[in-house]
Amino acid sequence: MTEAIKVIGIGDDGKQSLLPLYRRWIEESQVLVGGKRHLAFFPDYQGEKVEISGGLKDLARRLKEETRPTVVLASGDPLFYGIGGYLAKQMPVEVYPSLSSLQLAFARMGESWQDAYIHSVHGRPMTGLAQRIDGRDKVVLLTDVNNSPQAIAAYLIKFGMTEYKAFVAENLGGEDERTGWYTLDEMVELHFSPLNVVVLKRVGPSPQWPLGIDDEAFAQRKPDKGLITKKEVRVLSLAQLGLRTDSVVWDIGTCTGSVAIEAARLAREGAVYAIEKNEADLELCRRNMLIFRTDLVLKHGKAPDGLEDFPDPDAIFIGGTGGNLEALLNTCASRLKPHGTMVLNAATIETLSQALAAFKALGFATQVTQVQVSRSKPILNMNRFLALNPVFILRASRERSDQT
């Protein structure tokens, strides 16, 4: 039986970070796999060196066919955002970790890290980062050349998240190690080594918004205010969507973004994709994103055109149809995940009737809630009630096969 491949973690200080046993395994192996920097730590290696320079799928295929004793080198802990996790799903491996960059960074800080929120922007866009980290006390960010400490500082400043200071740890364990605390204003002006980890620590209060943000808190059209999903209807619509923390959400006809923004705060580990045909409303939505620290994917367009660029959703909110209801629902139904939900707000019985017929033709089960809200309004030394326009909240989901 072929011996399991050994995946060994190595520090930035090279061989001296390894236990003697690990060094012996490397010396006795016939194939040594790693990044260019890792392989350079072993200039006298007698076997075959395989540099990891492309995708991991081809590497895994090659390693599955390898019969010689093989060692794979990885930075720090191979199971911490490393190659070890990927290879372990593909083949039998034995993993021998070194200290991770996270452990070393907190050791240099002299602080505990079990309560830290960890997120990687290495090779990933920063989109959605604002709502993921907002209000957390400790945040670890794994960076890359593009999503550098400077870029992270600029991003946080853009969203007004200046209650954070940053600890940047560069070249941990190596000869050029450097660590230090910085304000965001300082960090945005400096240059750092590509090998770094950023720890954000909250040193001041963060603003908090409850579910059901007051309508007045949102930037809205002037002078014709009111084109916003009202708070009471918004909360009920979000409840009908049944969002999870990792849901992918579409908001069609987002207008000033009130539903999309609250959805992003609920599905903070997921993603929200919003589309709006009115450019002026798009600009208001962008302003509201900054106010409420939510980073959406926002697109100018008239659905269903433009939805092809979005990933398949778990939930879809339709606040406006643009007069193209049947085509829109057909597109949404074809893209909605199997157990997903659609919620449509209708202000007229004609739109409700048309939507019910369309969903029935698509094989969706529906439930309608009529919402009629009145708010108190002072009059002299008394109060009266002022009625808002009634709204139909239509929830649609695919009928289960065991009910048909």
C-alpha positions as CSV (number, residue, x, y, z in Angstrom):
1,M,0.0,0.0,0.0
2,T,1.3,3.4,-0.9
3,E,2.4,5.5,2.0
4,A,0.1,8.5,2.7
5,I,1.5,11.9,1.5
6,K,2.9,14.0,4.4
7,V,1.8,17.7,4.4
8,I,4.2,19.6,6.6
9,G,3.8,23.2,7.8
10,I,6.9,25.4,7.6
11,G,7.6,28.9,8.9
12,D,9.1,31.9,7.3
13,D,12.4,31.0,8.9
14,G,12.7,27.8,6.9
15,K,14.4,24.6,8.1
16,Q,14.9,25.8,11.6
17,S,11.1,26.0,12.1
18,L,10.9,22.2,11.6
19,L,11.3,19.4,14.1
20,P,14.2,17.0,13.5
21,L,11.7,14.3,12.6
22,Y,10.1,16.4,9.9
23,R,13.5,17.2,8.4
24,R,14.3,13.5,8.3
25,W,11.0,12.8,6.5
26,I,11.9,15.5,3.9
27,E,15.4,14.1,3.4
28,E,14.1,10.5,3.0
29,S,11.3,11.5,0.6
30,Q,11.8,11.3,-3.2
31,V,9.3,14.1,-4.2
32,L,9.1,17.5,-2.5
33,V,6.2,19.7,-3.4
34,G,5.8,23.4,-2.4
35,G,5.8,27.0,-3.5
36,K,8.9,28.5,-4.9
37,R,9.8,30.1,-1.6
38,H,9.3,26.8,0.3
39,L,11.5,24.8,-2.1
40,A,14.2,27.4,-1.9
41,F,14.7,26.4,1.8
42,F,16.1,23.1,0.5
43,P,18.7,23.8,-2.1
44,D,20.5,20.5,-1.6
45,Y,17.4,18.3,-1.9
46,Q,18.3,15.1,-3.8
47,G,14.8,14.1,-5.0
48,E,12.4,15.7,-7.5
49,K,11.1,19.1,-6.7
50,V,7.6,20.0,-7.8
51,E,6.7,23.7,-7.7
52,I,3.1,24.7,-7.0
53,S,2.5,27.4,-9.6
54,G,-1.0,26.9,-10.9
55,G,-4.4,25.4,-9.9
56,L,-4.5,22.7,-7.3
57,K,-6.7,20.3,-9.3
58,D,-3.9,19.2,-11.6
59,L,-1.5,18.9,-8.6
60,A,-4.0,16.7,-6.8
61,R,-4.4,14.5,-9.9
62,R,-0.7,14.1,-10.1
63,L,-0.3,13.3,-6.4
64,K,-3.0,10.7,-6.5
65,E,-0.9,8.8,-9.1
66,E,2.4,9.3,-7.2
67,T,3.9,6.1,-5.7
68,R,7.1,7.5,-4.3
69,P,7.5,8.9,-0.8
70,T,6.2,12.5,-1.1
71,V,6.2,15.5,1.2
72,V,4.1,18.7,0.5
73,L,5.3,21.9,2.2
74,A,2.8,24.6,3.2
75,S,3.0,27.8,5.1
76,G,2.2,27.6,8.8
77,D,-0.8,25.4,9.5
78,P,-1.7,23.6,6.2
79,L,-5.3,23.3,7.5
80,F,-5.7,27.0,8.1
81,Y,-6.7,28.5,4.7
82,G,-4.0,26.2,3.3
83,I,-3.4,23.5,0.8
84,G,-3.9,20.8,3.5
85,G,-7.6,21.1,3.6
86,Y,-8.0,20.7,-0.1
87,L,-5.7,17.7,-0.4
88,A,-7.3,16.0,2.6
89,K,-10.6,15.9,0.6
90,Q,-8.9,14.4,-2.4
91,M,-6.6,11.7,-1.0
92,P,-5.2,10.2,2.3
93,V,-2.7,12.7,3.8
94,E,-0.9,13.1,7.1
95,V,-0.8,16.8,8.2
96,Y,1.9,18.1,10.5
97,P,1.2,21.8,11.3
98,S,3.6,24.6,12.2
99,L,2.5,27.8,13.9
100,S,0.0,29.7,11.9
101,S,0.3,33.3,11.0
102,L,-2.7,34.0,13.3
103,Q,-1.1,32.4,16.3
104,L,2.2,34.2,15.7
105,A,0.4,37.6,15.2
106,F,-1.5,37.3,18.5
107,A,1.6,36.1,20.3
108,R,3.4,39.3,19.2
109,M,0.4,41.3,20.3
110,G,0.3,39.5,23.7
111,E,-3.4,38.9,23.4
112,S,-5.8,35.9,23.2
113,W,-7.3,35.0,19.9
114,Q,-10.0,32.4,20.6
115,D,-12.6,35.2,20.4
116,A,-11.4,36.7,17.1
117,Y,-13.4,36.7,13.9
118,I,-11.3,35.3,11.1
119,H,-11.8,36.2,7.4
120,S,-9.6,35.8,4.3
121,V,-9.4,38.4,1.5
122,H,-6.5,36.5,0.0
123,G,-7.4,36.0,-3.7
124,R,-11.0,37.1,-2.9
125,P,-12.8,40.4,-3.4
126,M,-13.5,42.5,-0.3
127,T,-17.1,42.9,-1.3
128,G,-19.3,42.3,1.7
129,L,-16.5,42.8,4.2
130,A,-18.2,45.8,5.9
131,Q,-21.2,43.9,7.2
132,R,-19.2,40.8,8.1
133,I,-16.9,42.6,10.5
134,D,-19.0,45.6,11.7
135,G,-19.1,45.7,15.5
136,R,-16.8,42.8,16.1
137,D,-14.2,43.3,18.8
138,K,-11.3,41.5,17.1
139,V,-11.0,40.7,13.4
140,V,-8.2,38.8,11.6
141,L,-7.8,39.5,7.9
142,L,-5.5,37.4,5.7
143,T,-4.3,39.6,2.9
144,D,-2.8,39.5,-0.5
145,V,-1.0,42.0,-2.8
146,N,-4.2,43.7,-3.9
147,N,-6.1,43.4,-0.7
148,S,-3.2,44.9,1.2
149,P,-3.2,46.7,4.6
150,Q,-3.4,50.0,2.7
151,A,-6.4,48.8,0.7
152,I,-8.1,47.5,3.9
153,A,-7.6,50.8,5.6
154,A,-9.0,52.8,2.7
155,Y,-12.0,50.4,2.6
156,L,-12.8,50.8,6.3
157,I,-12.4,54.6,6.2
158,K,-14.9,54.6,3.2
159,F,-17.5,52.9,5.4
160,G,-16.7,55.2,8.4
161,M,-15.3,52.3,10.5
162,T,-12.7,54.4,12.2
163,E,-13.3,52.9,15.7
164,Y,-10.8,50.3,14.7
165,K,-7.0,50.4,15.0
166,A,-4.8,47.8,13.3
167,F,-1.9,45.5,14.2
168,V,0.0,44.6,11.1
169,A,2.5,41.6,11.4
170,E,4.9,41.2,8.5
171,N,7.2,38.3,7.6
172,L,6.4,36.5,10.8
173,G,9.2,34.3,12.0
174,G,11.6,35.5,9.3
175,E,14.6,37.8,9.4
176,D,12.6,40.7,8.2
177,E,9.8,40.4,10.7
178,R,8.1,43.7,11.6
179,T,5.0,44.3,13.7
180,G,3.2,47.4,14.8
181,W,0.0,49.2,15.7
182,Y,-1.4,51.8,13.3
183,T,-4.5,54.0,13.0
184,L,-6.3,53.6,9.7
185,D,-5.1,57.0,8.6
186,E,-1.5,55.9,9.2
187,M,-2.0,52.5,7.6
188,V,-3.5,53.9,4.4
189,E,-0.3,55.9,3.8
190,L,2.3,53.2,4.4
191,H,3.7,50.2,2.5
192,F,3.9,46.7,3.9
193,S,5.5,43.4,2.9
194,P,3.3,41.2,0.8
195,L,3.6,38.5,3.6
196,N,1.4,40.0,6.3
197,V,-1.6,39.5,8.5
198,V,-3.9,42.3,9.7
199,V,-5.6,42.3,13.1
200,L,-8.3,44.9,13.7
201,K,-9.2,45.8,17.3
202,R,-12.2,47.9,18.1
203,V,-11.3,50.7,20.5
204,G,-14.5,52.7,20.3
205,P,-18.2,52.2,20.1
206,S,-19.8,51.0,16.8
207,P,-23.2,52.3,15.7
208,Q,-26.0,49.8,16.1
209,W,-29.2,49.5,14.1
210,P,-32.1,47.3,15.1
211,L,-34.1,45.1,12.7
212,G,-36.5,47.6,11.2
213,I,-34.4,50.7,10.7
214,D,-36.5,53.9,10.8
215,D,-37.5,55.2,7.4
216,E,-36.2,58.6,8.2
217,A,-32.7,57.3,8.7
218,F,-32.3,56.4,5.0
219,A,-31.3,58.9,2.3
220,Q,-34.4,59.3,0.1
221,R,-35.6,61.2,-2.9
222,K,-36.3,64.9,-2.5
223,P,-38.8,66.5,-2.6
224,D,-40.9,63.3,-3.3
225,K,-39.9,61.3,-0.3
226,G,-41.7,58.1,0.5
227,L,-40.5,55.8,-2.3
228,I,-39.1,53.3,0.2
229,T,-40.4,50.0,1.6
230,K,-41.9,51.2,4.9
231,K,-40.3,49.8,8.1
232,E,-43.3,47.7,9.1
233,V,-43.7,46.1,5.6
234,R,-39.9,45.7,5.3
235,V,-39.7,43.7,8.6
236,L,-42.5,41.4,7.6
237,S,-41.1,40.9,4.1
238,L,-37.7,40.0,5.5
239,A,-39.3,37.5,7.8
240,Q,-41.1,35.9,4.9
241,L,-37.8,35.6,3.0
242,G,-36.4,33.3,5.8
243,L,-32.8,34.5,5.5
244,R,-29.9,32.6,7.0
245,T,-26.6,34.1,7.9
246,D,-25.1,32.8,4.7
247,S,-28.0,33.4,2.3
248,V,-27.4,34.7,-1.3
249,V,-30.1,37.3,-1.8
250,W,-31.4,39.2,-4.8
251,D,-33.3,42.5,-4.4
252,I,-35.0,43.5,-7.7
253,G,-36.0,47.1,-7.9
254,T,-34.0,48.0,-4.9
255,C,-34.7,51.8,-5.1
256,T,-32.9,53.4,-2.1
257,G,-31.8,50.0,-0.9
258,S,-33.7,49.7,2.4
259,V,-34.6,46.0,2.0
260,A,-31.2,45.0,0.5
261,I,-29.4,46.8,3.4
262,E,-31.4,45.1,6.1
263,A,-31.0,41.8,4.3
264,A,-27.2,42.2,4.2
265,R,-27.1,42.8,7.9
266,L,-29.1,39.6,8.5
267,A,-27.1,37.5,5.9
268,R,-23.8,39.0,6.8
269,E,-21.8,35.9,5.8
270,G,-23.7,35.6,2.5
271,A,-24.1,38.2,-0.2
272,V,-26.7,40.6,-1.5
273,Y,-27.2,41.5,-5.2
274,A,-29.4,44.4,-6.0
275,I,-30.6,45.9,-9.3
276,E,-32.3,49.2,-10.0
277,K,-33.3,51.0,-13.2
278,N,-33.3,54.5,-11.9
279,E,-29.8,56.0,-11.7
280,A,-30.8,58.7,-9.1
281,D,-32.1,55.9,-6.8
282,L,-28.9,53.9,-7.3
283,E,-26.9,56.9,-6.0
284,L,-29.1,57.1,-3.0
285,C,-28.6,53.4,-2.4
286,R,-24.9,53.8,-2.5
287,R,-25.1,56.6,0.1
288,N,-27.3,54.3,2.3
289,M,-24.8,51.5,1.9
290,L,-22.1,53.7,3.5
291,I,-24.4,55.0,6.2
292,F,-25.4,51.5,7.3
293,R,-22.0,49.8,6.6
294,T,-23.3,47.3,4.1
295,D,-21.4,46.4,1.0
296,L,-23.8,45.1,-1.7
297,V,-23.3,44.2,-5.4
298,L,-25.3,46.9,-7.0
299,K,-26.2,47.0,-10.7
300,H,-27.9,49.5,-12.9
301,G,-30.5,47.8,-15.1
302,K,-34.1,46.7,-15.7
303,A,-34.7,43.1,-14.6
304,P,-34.8,40.5,-15.9
305,D,-31.9,41.9,-18.0
306,G,-28.8,41.9,-15.9
307,L,-29.7,39.0,-13.6
308,E,-27.5,36.7,-15.6
309,D,-24.5,38.2,-13.9
310,F,-25.7,37.3,-10.4
311,P,-25.1,33.9,-8.8
312,D,-28.2,31.6,-8.1
313,P,-30.0,33.0,-5.0
314,D,-31.5,31.4,-1.9
315,A,-34.0,34.2,-1.6
316,I,-35.4,36.9,-4.0
317,F,-37.2,40.1,-3.0
318,I,-39.2,41.8,-5.7
319,G,-40.0,45.4,-4.8
320,G,-40.7,46.5,-8.4
321,T,-41.3,44.7,-11.6
322,G,-41.0,47.5,-14.2
323,G,-44.2,46.3,-15.9
324,N,-42.5,43.0,-17.0
325,L,-43.8,40.7,-14.3
326,E,-44.3,37.4,-16.2
327,A,-40.8,37.4,-17.8
328,L,-39.3,38.5,-14.5
329,L,-40.9,35.7,-12.5
330,N,-40.0,33.1,-15.2
331,T,-36.3,34.2,-14.9
332,C,-36.3,34.2,-11.1
333,A,-38.0,30.8,-10.9
334,S,-35.4,29.3,-13.3
335,R,-32.5,30.6,-11.1
336,L,-33.9,30.2,-7.6
337,K,-32.2,27.4,-5.6
338,P,-34.4,24.3,-5.0
339,H,-35.5,25.3,-1.4
340,G,-35.4,29.0,-2.1
341,T,-38.1,31.6,-1.5
342,M,-39.4,34.6,-3.4
343,V,-41.3,37.5,-1.8
344,L,-43.1,40.0,-3.9
345,N,-44.7,43.2,-2.6
346,A,-47.7,44.4,-4.5
347,A,-49.5,47.7,-4.0
348,T,-52.4,46.9,-6.3
349,I,-54.9,44.0,-6.6
350,E,-54.1,43.7,-10.4
351,T,-50.4,43.1,-9.7
352,L,-51.3,40.6,-7.0
353,S,-53.7,38.7,-9.3
354,Q,-51.2,38.6,-12.1
355,A,-48.4,37.4,-9.8
356,L,-50.6,34.7,-8.3
357,A,-51.5,33.4,-11.7
358,A,-47.8,33.4,-12.8
359,F,-46.6,31.6,-9.7
360,K,-49.4,29.0,-10.2
361,A,-48.3,28.3,-13.7
362,L,-44.7,27.9,-12.5
363,G,-45.7,25.3,-9.9
364,F,-45.1,27.5,-6.9
365,A,-47.1,27.4,-3.7
366,T,-48.1,30.9,-2.5
367,Q,-49.2,32.7,0.6
368,V,-50.5,36.3,0.8
369,T,-50.4,38.6,3.7
370,Q,-52.2,41.9,3.5
371,V,-50.5,44.6,5.6
372,Q,-52.4,47.8,6.5
373,V,-50.4,50.0,8.9
374,S,-51.5,53.1,10.7
375,R,-49.0,55.3,12.6
376,S,-49.9,57.8,15.3
377,K,-49.6,61.5,14.5
378,P,-49.9,64.3,17.0
379,I,-52.8,66.7,16.6
380,L,-52.9,69.5,19.2
381,N,-52.4,67.8,22.5
382,M,-53.8,64.5,21.2
383,N,-52.9,61.8,18.7
384,R,-54.6,60.5,15.7
385,F,-53.8,57.6,13.3
386,L,-52.5,58.2,9.8
387,A,-52.9,55.2,7.5
388,L,-50.1,54.1,5.1
389,N,-51.0,52.5,1.8
390,P,-52.0,48.9,2.2
391,V,-49.5,46.3,0.7
392,F,-49.9,42.7,-0.3
393,I,-46.8,40.5,0.7
394,L,-46.8,37.5,-1.5
395,R,-44.5,34.6,-0.5
396,A,-43.8,31.9,-3.1
397,S,-41.9,28.6,-2.9
398,R,-41.8,25.5,-5.0
399,E,-44.4,23.0,-4.0
400,R,-42.9,19.9,-2.4
401,S,-43.3,16.7,-4.4
402,D,-44.7,14.8,-1.4
403,Q,-47.7,17.2,-1.4
404,T,-48.6,16.8,-5.0
